[in-house]
Structure formats: C-alpha cells, structure tokens
Amino acid sequence: MSAHPHSIEAQPPQTATEDDDPSTAELLDLFGNEYTREVFAAVAERPRGGRAVAEAADVSRPTAYRRLNELRDAGLVKTEMVVSEDGHQRERFEAVAVGVSISIGDGSFEATVTCSD
C-alpha cells in the first residue's frame, strides 16, 4: 500500500455567493483569536488532518477542530475525506482563502476575502 493517503469522494471547492461570505465582523472576530490564526496558518502551510493541525498549531485537538469548523463554516477552509495507510478514513483540511484585506473608511471597516480557484 502507498505511503501517501488517497483521496476519496473529494468534495468540490465551495463557491461562495455574497450571502455565504462571512461578514467583516465575523472575519475580525475569527482572526482576532490567536488559536484560530495558528490553526489557519497550519492548514495554509499545507493540507493536514486534525491531529496534525493541533500539533502544528500547538493547541489541543478539541480546540483545533472547533477552530477548523469555524473556518470551514466561514468558507476559508475546505475538507475532504482521505483513506490513510491503515485503512481508516480521516478528514483533511485545506485553506482556500489566500488573502484577506481590510479597508477602513467613513468610520467603518470592510473585509474582503480572496479564495483560490
């Protein structure tokens, strides 16, 4: 058996509509949390499973999964199921957001997320 996990039933990348996009307040709240930033950095570096994210971000597994779920719900991370060498199915997380920009004007903030194809 190969040393590399095999993708199964990969979910197509989510295409966000304007209604699906996180609000500026939601983005600022998400990235205002140091654990969320560390977790996102781990999956932005390369796709990882939840345990590997927790290890790379130096957080507990429950914290990693909670933050990953929040990032996925905001459309910033996607998941796919993979079969590992031992035959178990595991979820792998990958960042789809490649940039977040914040504009300040007229006393308000506006955030824009750029996602990969």
N, C-alpha and C positions, 0 to 999 in steps of 0.2 A: 504494500500500500504506500502511496506517496506521502512524503513528509509534510506536504502542504495541504491545508484544508481545501475542500472542494465546495464551490457554491452550489446551493440547491434552491430552487424556487426563489431566485433573486427578485426582489420587488423593484419595479421600475422607479427611477428617481421621481420624487414628488414634484409636480409643477405647481407652484403656489400661485393662487389668484390674489387679488388685492384683499379679499376678505380673509384669506388664510394667513397673510403676512402678520407677524407679531407687531404690536403697537410699539411706538417709541418707548413708552413707559415700561412695557414688558421686556424689551431688549435691555434697557438700562438696569432694570431690576435683575434680570438674568446675569448679565456680565458685571453687575455690582457685587456679586458674590464670588469670593476668591476660589471656592471649591468648584464652582461652575466654570470659571476661567481655566483652572488647572485641568479639569476633565475635558473641556473643549480643546485645549492645547494638545492633550494626549491623542485625541482622535484626529485632530488637524495634522499632526505629525505623520500618522499612518492609521489605517483602519485597525481596530482592535476589538477583542472580546471584552466583556465587562470586567472580568478579573484582571486582565492586563491593563485596562484603563485605571482601575483602582490602584494597582501597583505603580503605574507610571505617574499618576496624579498624587500619590501618597495620601489616599483617602480610604475610608472603609468601603467595602463593597456595597452596602446599602446606600451610602452617600453617592457613590459613583453611579449606581443605577437610577437613583432619584434624579440626579443632575442630567444624566443621559436622556431619561424620559422627558424631562422638561425641555431639553434642547431639541429632541425629536418632535415634541408637540409644537414647538415654535418653528419647525421646518428647517432647522440649522444642522441637523444630523439625520442621516438615514440609516436603516438597519437592513440586514439580510441574514438569512439562516445559512450556516455552513456546517458541513459534516467534518469533524476532526478525525485524526488518525484512529482514535479509539472507538469511532462509530457513533459518538454522541453528536446530536445537533446542538449548535450554540448560535447565539445571536452575535453578529459582528456589527460594530458601529463605525460609521464613516462621516466625517464632516462634509457637508455640501456647501456651507457658507464659506466663501473665500474672502469676504470683506464686509465690514460694517462701517458706514460713515455717519457721522453726527453733524448736523447743521444747526447753528444757533442763529436765530433772527427774530426780531419783533417780540422778544421776551419768551420765546418758545424753543423747544428742541424738536428736531425731526431726524429720525434714523432711517437709513436705507441699507438693506442687506443685498449683497451680491452673491449669487449662488453659482456653483459650477454647473455645467450642462447636464 
